[in-house]
């Protein structure tokens, strides 16, 4: 999927809150169309890193470049799927997915075509007139996924989006996510504390150290999708990532 064209460059990124250093000289690149999972110990700074990309936090030092320019959410099309459910209660499923396209002033006829296409992909066509309160947890995440992909973002950030779901639902949504990623070629950064999830999804896995977070290692996952969690190669990669997180 990766095109060997650098999409995102992180250069010597540091983030400090008072005397607390959270991110310590982090540098790496992400290629266009790459699916990168970021894992690390709980509380190591994974979410702080994502929030630095979206400019919710201003880096203490260093640079984050998207398409060779300083990242700017007002200029770049960045989509963000949160840990918490983030649909708008007062809008229907269709209107939630349509929201970003309306902000971008996409013509109505084109919006309808694109929204219906993505609702079909995530299996929500028959629920398009429902409101969020009428949906299950997995359906709400499907709405968020469709809303993120429909805008064809330059970069999609996902911060433990399936952490609250049971295993069966999580695998189903992960398969849908991979299907969308393969169809669209979107560049994805996926934060997770679940090592098995990272190996199931990623082209590459980046492991962070404990706080203050540095890049400890980066491993390729050369397995075809869909992946079998019982495959010896899958288990070997999972164990390798586990050991890298466990020992310092």
SEKE-939366 format. One record per residue (C-alpha): x, y, z; residue number from 1; residue in one letter. Coordinates in Angstrom, 2 decimals, padded with zeros to 5 digits. Layout:
BEGIN
+---------+---------+---------+-----+------+
!      xx !      yy !      zz ! pos ! code !
+---------+---------+---------+-----+------+
!       X !       Y !       Z ! NUM !    A !
...
+---------+---------+---------+-----+------+
END
This chain:
BEGIN
+---------+---------+---------+-----+------+
!      xx !      yy !      zz ! pos ! code !
+---------+---------+---------+-----+------+
!  000.00 !  000.00 !  000.00 !   1 !    X !
!  002.81 !  002.46 !  000.82 !   2 !    X !
!  004.07 !  004.46 ! -002.14 !   3 !    X !
!  007.52 !  005.33 ! -000.73 !   4 !    X !
!  006.48 !  008.99 ! -000.78 !   5 !    X !
!  006.89 !  010.60 !  002.64 !   6 !    X !
!  003.53 !  011.91 !  003.84 !   7 !    X !
!  004.29 !  012.78 !  007.47 !   8 !    X !
!  007.65 !  013.81 !  008.95 !   9 !    X !
!  008.17 !  014.13 !  012.68 !  10 !    X !
!  011.47 !  015.82 !  013.51 !  11 !    X !
!  012.95 !  015.95 !  017.03 !  12 !    X !
!  009.52 !  016.38 !  018.62 !  13 !    X !
!  009.49 !  017.25 !  022.32 !  14 !    X !
!  006.52 !  018.08 !  024.53 !  15 !    X !
!  006.87 !  019.25 !  028.10 !  16 !    X !
!  004.19 !  020.22 !  030.63 !  17 !    X !
!  005.95 !  022.30 !  033.26 !  18 !    X !
!  008.73 !  020.10 !  034.61 !  19 !    X !
!  007.19 !  016.93 !  033.12 !  20 !    X !
!  008.82 !  015.82 !  029.87 !  21 !    X !
!  006.33 !  013.59 !  028.00 !  22 !    X !
!  007.76 !  013.33 !  024.47 !  23 !    X !
!  011.55 !  013.27 !  024.16 !  24 !    X !
!  013.16 !  013.90 !  020.77 !  25 !    X !
!  010.81 !  011.77 !  018.66 !  26 !    X !
!  011.67 !  011.49 !  014.95 !  27 !    X !
!  010.14 !  009.25 !  012.26 !  28 !    X !
!  008.49 !  009.31 !  008.83 !  29 !    X !
!  005.22 !  007.87 !  007.57 !  30 !    X !
!  004.79 !  007.07 !  003.87 !  31 !    X !
!  001.76 !  007.98 !  001.82 !  32 !    X !
! -000.90 !  005.30 !  002.22 !  33 !    X !
!  000.87 !  003.63 !  005.15 !  34 !    X !
! -001.02 !  002.10 !  008.07 !  35 !    X !
!  001.17 !  002.70 !  011.14 !  36 !    X !
!  000.19 !  001.48 !  014.61 !  37 !    X !
!  001.81 !  003.14 !  017.62 !  38 !    X !
!  002.07 !  001.13 !  020.82 !  39 !    X !
!  003.74 !  001.64 !  024.17 !  40 !    X !
!  003.25 !  001.35 !  027.91 !  41 !    X !
!  000.12 !  002.89 !  029.43 !  42 !    X !
!  000.62 !  006.60 !  030.03 !  43 !    X !
!  003.75 !  006.87 !  027.90 !  44 !    X !
!  002.44 !  009.79 !  025.83 !  45 !    X !
!  000.72 !  008.22 !  022.81 !  46 !    X !
! -002.30 !  010.52 !  023.02 !  47 !    X !
! -000.08 !  013.54 !  023.68 !  48 !    X !
!  001.66 !  012.76 !  020.40 !  49 !    X !
! -001.64 !  012.60 !  018.48 !  50 !    X !
! -002.77 !  015.85 !  020.08 !  51 !    X !
!  000.46 !  017.50 !  018.96 !  52 !    X !
! -000.32 !  016.59 !  015.34 !  53 !    X !
! -003.80 !  018.11 !  015.60 !  54 !    X !
! -002.38 !  021.21 !  017.35 !  55 !    X !
! -004.51 !  020.63 !  020.44 !  56 !    X !
! -001.06 !  020.81 !  022.05 !  57 !    X !
!  001.75 !  023.02 !  020.78 !  58 !    X !
!  005.06 !  021.11 !  020.66 !  59 !    X !
!  007.72 !  022.43 !  023.01 !  60 !    X !
!  010.27 !  021.91 !  020.23 !  61 !    X !
!  010.65 !  020.06 !  016.94 !  62 !    X !
!  008.54 !  019.97 !  013.79 !  63 !    X !
!  005.67 !  017.97 !  012.34 !  64 !    X !
!  005.41 !  018.21 !  008.55 !  65 !    X !
!  002.53 !  017.00 !  006.40 !  66 !    X !
!  003.20 !  017.00 !  002.66 !  67 !    X !
!  006.42 !  018.98 !  003.34 !  68 !    X !
!  004.60 !  021.77 !  005.18 !  69 !    X !
!  004.20 !  022.48 !  008.89 !  70 !    X !
!  001.04 !  020.61 !  009.87 !  71 !    X !
! -001.97 !  022.91 !  010.07 !  72 !    X !
! -005.47 !  021.53 !  010.73 !  73 !    X !
! -006.91 !  024.70 !  009.21 !  74 !    X !
! -005.18 !  023.90 !  005.94 !  75 !    X !
! -004.67 !  020.13 !  005.89 !  76 !    X !
! -007.54 !  017.67 !  005.81 !  77 !    X !
! -006.96 !  015.71 !  009.03 !  78 !    X !
! -009.61 !  013.37 !  010.40 !  79 !    X !
! -009.58 !  012.17 !  014.02 !  80 !    X !
! -011.48 !  009.23 !  015.52 !  81 !    X !
! -011.47 !  009.49 !  019.31 !  82 !    X !
! -011.50 !  006.93 !  022.10 !  83 !    X !
! -014.89 !  008.30 !  023.15 !  84 !    X !
! -017.98 !  008.14 !  020.97 !  85 !    X !
! -018.17 !  011.44 !  019.07 !  86 !    X !
! -021.33 !  011.47 !  016.95 !  87 !    X !
! -023.62 !  014.50 !  017.14 !  88 !    X !
! -026.82 !  013.52 !  018.92 !  89 !    X !
! -029.04 !  015.99 !  017.09 !  90 !    X !
! -028.08 !  014.72 !  013.61 !  91 !    X !
! -029.14 !  011.52 !  011.88 !  92 !    X !
! -026.61 !  008.93 !  010.77 !  93 !    X !
! -026.69 !  010.37 !  007.25 !  94 !    X !
! -026.23 !  013.93 !  008.54 !  95 !    X !
! -023.36 !  012.91 !  010.82 !  96 !    X !
! -021.48 !  011.32 !  007.94 !  97 !    X !
! -022.31 !  014.26 !  005.68 !  98 !    X !
! -021.13 !  016.87 !  008.18 !  99 !    X !
! -017.51 !  017.22 !  007.03 ! 100 !    X !
! -018.53 !  017.41 !  003.39 ! 101 !    X !
! -020.93 !  020.26 !  004.18 ! 102 !    X !
! -018.14 !  022.10 !  006.00 ! 103 !    X !
! -016.01 !  021.70 !  002.85 ! 104 !    X !
! -018.94 !  023.05 !  000.79 ! 105 !    X !
! -019.19 !  019.96 ! -001.41 ! 106 !    X !
! -022.30 !  020.24 ! -003.66 ! 107 !    X !
! -025.39 !  018.48 ! -002.31 ! 108 !    X !
! -025.68 !  015.93 ! -005.14 ! 109 !    X !
! -022.05 !  014.88 ! -004.71 ! 110 !    X !
! -022.47 !  014.72 ! -000.92 ! 111 !    X !
! -025.42 !  012.34 ! -001.24 ! 112 !    X !
! -023.52 !  010.01 ! -003.56 ! 113 !    X !
! -020.44 !  009.88 ! -001.32 ! 114 !    X !
! -022.36 !  009.50 !  001.96 ! 115 !    X !
! -024.51 !  006.70 !  000.56 ! 116 !    X !
! -021.39 !  004.95 ! -000.76 ! 117 !    X !
! -019.69 !  004.95 !  002.63 ! 118 !    X !
! -022.84 !  004.02 !  004.52 ! 119 !    X !
! -023.09 !  000.98 !  002.25 ! 120 !    X !
! -019.46 !  000.05 !  002.94 ! 121 !    X !
! -019.93 !  000.14 !  006.73 ! 122 !    X !
! -023.34 ! -001.55 !  006.60 ! 123 !    X !
! -025.48 !  001.34 !  007.81 ! 124 !    X !
! -027.62 !  002.12 !  004.77 ! 125 !    X !
! -030.84 !  000.95 !  006.41 ! 126 !    X !
! -030.05 !  003.03 !  009.51 ! 127 !    X !
! -029.26 !  006.31 !  007.75 ! 128 !    X !
! -032.31 !  008.09 !  009.20 ! 129 !    X !
! -031.68 !  006.86 !  012.75 ! 130 !    X !
! -030.29 !  009.09 !  015.49 ! 131 !    X !
! -027.22 !  008.11 !  017.57 ! 132 !    X !
! -029.32 !  007.29 !  020.64 ! 133 !    X !
! -030.98 !  004.52 !  018.61 ! 134 !    X !
! -027.71 !  002.79 !  017.70 ! 135 !    X !
! -025.44 !  000.24 !  019.37 ! 136 !    X !
! -021.82 !  001.01 !  020.32 ! 137 !    X !
! -020.45 ! -000.75 !  017.24 ! 138 !    X !
! -022.85 !  001.13 !  014.96 ! 139 !    X !
! -021.75 !  004.44 !  016.47 ! 140 !    X !
! -018.13 !  003.59 !  015.69 ! 141 !    X !
! -019.13 !  002.73 !  012.12 ! 142 !    X !
! -020.67 !  006.19 !  011.82 ! 143 !    X !
! -017.41 !  007.75 !  013.02 ! 144 !    X !
! -015.36 !  005.66 !  010.59 ! 145 !    X !
! -017.58 !  006.55 !  007.62 ! 146 !    X !
! -017.55 !  010.24 !  008.61 ! 147 !    X !
! -013.73 !  010.19 !  008.73 ! 148 !    X !
! -013.16 !  008.40 !  005.41 ! 149 !    X !
! -015.83 !  010.20 !  003.38 ! 150 !    X !
! -013.82 !  013.44 !  003.43 ! 151 !    X !
! -010.82 !  011.63 !  001.90 ! 152 !    X !
! -008.43 !  012.97 !  004.55 ! 153 !    X !
! -004.73 !  013.64 !  004.02 ! 154 !    X !
! -004.18 !  011.89 !  007.35 ! 155 !    X !
! -006.46 !  009.81 !  009.58 ! 156 !    X !
! -005.65 !  009.67 !  013.30 ! 157 !    X !
! -007.28 !  006.98 !  015.43 ! 158 !    X !
! -006.83 !  006.96 !  019.20 ! 159 !    X !
! -007.84 !  003.54 !  020.64 ! 160 !    X !
! -011.22 !  003.70 !  018.89 ! 161 !    X !
! -012.21 !  000.11 !  019.73 ! 162 !    X !
! -011.02 ! -000.02 !  023.31 ! 163 !    X !
! -014.55 ! -000.19 !  024.78 ! 164 !    X !
! -015.84 ! -002.95 !  022.47 ! 165 !    X !
! -015.85 ! -006.70 !  023.00 ! 166 !    X !
! -013.50 ! -008.92 !  021.00 ! 167 !    X !
! -016.00 ! -010.10 !  018.37 ! 168 !    X !
! -017.18 ! -006.58 !  017.54 ! 169 !    X !
! -013.64 ! -005.27 !  017.52 ! 170 !    X !
! -012.45 ! -007.81 !  014.95 ! 171 !    X !
! -015.45 ! -007.03 !  012.71 ! 172 !    X !
! -014.77 ! -003.30 !  012.84 ! 173 !    X !
! -011.06 ! -003.85 !  012.28 ! 174 !    X !
! -011.84 ! -005.82 !  009.11 ! 175 !    X !
! -014.11 ! -003.01 !  007.91 ! 176 !    X !
! -011.37 ! -000.48 !  008.65 ! 177 !    X !
! -008.81 ! -002.43 !  006.61 ! 178 !    X !
! -011.31 ! -002.71 !  003.76 ! 179 !    X !
! -011.77 !  001.07 !  003.72 ! 180 !    X !
! -008.04 !  001.73 !  004.01 ! 181 !    X !
! -007.25 ! -000.60 !  001.10 ! 182 !    X !
! -009.96 !  001.02 ! -001.04 ! 183 !    X !
! -008.98 !  004.62 ! -000.32 ! 184 !    X !
! -005.22 !  004.58 !  000.23 ! 185 !    X !
! -005.60 !  006.88 !  003.24 ! 186 !    X !
! -002.57 !  007.36 !  005.48 ! 187 !    X !
! -003.51 !  006.08 !  008.96 ! 188 !    X !
! -001.88 !  006.50 !  012.37 ! 189 !    X !
! -003.57 !  004.17 !  014.85 ! 190 !    X !
! -002.86 !  004.41 !  018.58 ! 191 !    X !
! -003.53 !  001.28 !  020.61 ! 192 !    X !
! -002.47 ! -000.40 !  023.84 ! 193 !    X !
! -003.61 ! -003.74 !  022.39 ! 194 !    X !
! -000.62 ! -005.50 !  020.83 ! 195 !    X !
! -002.73 ! -008.11 !  019.05 ! 196 !    X !
! -004.80 ! -005.34 !  017.48 ! 197 !    X !
! -001.64 ! -003.61 !  016.24 ! 198 !    X !
! -000.33 ! -006.80 !  014.60 ! 199 !    X !
! -003.77 ! -007.50 !  013.10 ! 200 !    X !
! -003.98 ! -004.07 !  011.45 ! 201 !    X !
! -000.61 ! -002.51 !  010.78 ! 202 !    X !
!  001.86 ! -002.43 !  007.93 ! 203 !    X !
!  004.37 ! -001.15 !  010.47 ! 204 !    X !
!  004.36 ! -000.95 !  014.27 ! 205 !    X !
!  006.22 !  001.78 !  016.15 ! 206 !    X !
!  007.03 !  001.04 !  019.79 ! 207 !    X !
!  007.48 !  003.89 !  022.24 ! 208 !    X !
!  009.41 !  003.70 !  025.51 ! 209 !    X !
!  008.00 !  004.64 !  028.88 ! 210 !    X !
!  007.68 !  008.34 !  029.70 ! 211 !    X !
!  009.46 !  010.44 !  028.60 ! 212 !    X !
!  008.60 !  008.69 !  025.35 ! 213 !    X !
!  011.22 !  007.98 !  022.72 ! 214 !    X !
!  010.96 !  005.77 !  019.64 ! 215 !    X !
!  012.31 !  002.41 !  020.79 ! 216 !    X !
!  011.78 !  000.36 !  017.64 ! 217 !    X !
!  009.83 !  000.04 !  014.44 ! 218 !    X !
!  008.81 ! -003.34 !  013.07 ! 219 !    X !
!  007.29 ! -004.27 !  009.68 ! 220 !    X !
!  004.31 ! -006.62 !  009.59 ! 221 !    X !
!  004.61 ! -008.47 !  006.29 ! 222 !    X !
!  001.38 ! -010.45 !  006.50 ! 223 !    X !
! -001.55 ! -010.42 !  004.10 ! 224 !    X !
! -004.99 ! -009.22 !  005.20 ! 225 !    X !
! -007.17 ! -010.67 !  006.59 ! 226 !    X !
! -004.78 ! -012.02 !  009.21 ! 227 !    X !
! -005.03 ! -015.14 !  011.32 ! 228 !    X !
! -004.16 ! -014.53 !  014.98 ! 229 !    X !
! -003.15 ! -018.20 !  015.29 ! 230 !    X !
! -000.64 ! -017.99 !  012.41 ! 231 !    X !
!  002.86 ! -018.72 !  013.80 ! 232 !    X !
!  004.25 ! -015.62 !  012.03 ! 233 !    X !
!  001.51 ! -013.49 !  013.62 ! 234 !    X !
!  002.30 ! -014.95 !  017.06 ! 235 !    X !
!  006.03 ! -014.36 !  016.55 ! 236 !    X !
!  005.52 ! -010.67 !  015.74 ! 237 !    X !
!  003.09 ! -010.26 !  018.65 ! 238 !    X !
!  005.61 ! -011.79 !  021.05 ! 239 !    X !
!  008.42 ! -009.61 !  019.71 ! 240 !    X !
!  006.38 ! -006.43 !  020.25 ! 241 !    X !
!  005.36 ! -007.63 !  023.73 ! 242 !    X !
!  009.01 ! -008.12 !  024.70 ! 243 !    X !
!  010.00 ! -004.69 !  023.35 ! 244 !    X !
!  007.32 ! -003.05 !  025.50 ! 245 !    X !
!  008.07 ! -005.16 !  028.56 ! 246 !    X !
!  011.81 ! -004.71 !  028.88 ! 247 !    X !
!  013.74 ! -001.48 !  029.16 ! 248 !    X !
+---------+---------+---------+-----+------+
END
